[in-house]
């Protein structure tokens, strides 16, 4: 091997090692951001891996005008937005449709019960609130959902989030305001924790299914959007003791929404009594 070739190999190896170190520090936030936007476990991980490939391909020309974590988050977030633009938007009542189909299909019921029976399972209602927030978020336009996740879940400033999404701050603020209002309106009609007339009692119903020693904390007092955000930020539906349950829910709900199947009017009383 020539001296030049050896030097080039050493340089490339050093760059790769540096890249891997920076990735290790940034990856938890990148994964959390994509998962909160996309929800589906396999789709989310595919997007993260594509982002890593794009980042490595551009690493040598990365100018350090922003932190590496911000740069990688920008790549991943824009890929997630592209994915959501191509995907079918979900109905706000997607969880109702899934619950109705599960109530009528023993195979759906058994796969849920098998998750509840796992030795390391316990139901944590705040994780389910976080899951629900992401699930209802899938009914928003992709650009609005991205604004909502970056600002209200990942706690980015408007300036930083606008830069990540490649838009002006005024455009970002408009999208965020629209997303917040839509989410408030949808939860008012949907969530029994927010409104006495809400049709969804899933948090209470799932907690009732769990064994008494596996019911986690009490159902939080959620009366408005700020309360819900506090619960969403405090829990990770993808990594806690409910992770297997929510992975299952994402896969099944995605199948149902792609097909547009299931009624969105409650057809069972689980958790409502």
Secondary structure, DSSP 8 states (H G I E B T S, - for coil): --HHHHHHHHHHHHHHHHHHHHHHHHHHHHHHHHHHHH--HHHHHHHHHHHHHHHHHHGGG---SS-HHHHHHHHHHHHHHHHHHHS----TTHHHHHHHHHHH-HHHHHHHHHHHTSTT----HHHHHHHHHHHHHTTS-HHHHHHHIIIIIS---HHHHHHHHTS-HHHHHHHHHHHHHHHHHHHHHHBTTT-TT-SB-HHHHHHHHS-GGG--S------SHHHHHHHHHT--TTTSTTHHHHHHHHHHHHHHHHHT-S-SS----TT--
